[in-house]
Amino acid sequence: MNGSAAEREVLIIIDPQIDFCPGGALAVPGGDEIVPTVNRLARDFPHVILTQDWHPPGHRSFASAHPGRRAFEIIEVDYGAQTLWPDHCVQGTKGAAF
């Protein structure tokens, strides 16, 4: 293989989106506090990959897609137990943005 190990290093950042920060639809306490660290780390890697939670409106994992159900209830579906989430990271919305 050509290239040094350092040139092949990758930082993978999982779903750093607005809806997972305080005030977002599915906020993680202190979720925004990682942003400065992530930004600092990203400068030290030749490659940075960001994943994005990206749901269509009315996604079947959303409680709103199941009349009479509430967020965080668990229902049985064909593949097993499904937690019903509040609508979050909907395609094209501010909450889905980085």
Secondary structure as UniProt FT lines:
FT   HELIX           6..8
FT   STRAND          10..13
FT   HELIX           18..20
FT   TURN            22..23
FT   TURN            25..26
FT   TURN            29..30
FT   HELIX           31..34
FT   HELIX           35..42
FT   TURN            43..44
FT   STRAND          47..50
FT   TURN            57..58
FT   TURN            60..61
FT   HELIX           63..65
FT   TURN            67..68
FT   TURN            71..72
FT   STRAND          74..77
FT   TURN            78..79
FT   STRAND          80..83
FT   TURN            91..92
FT   HELIX           94..96
//
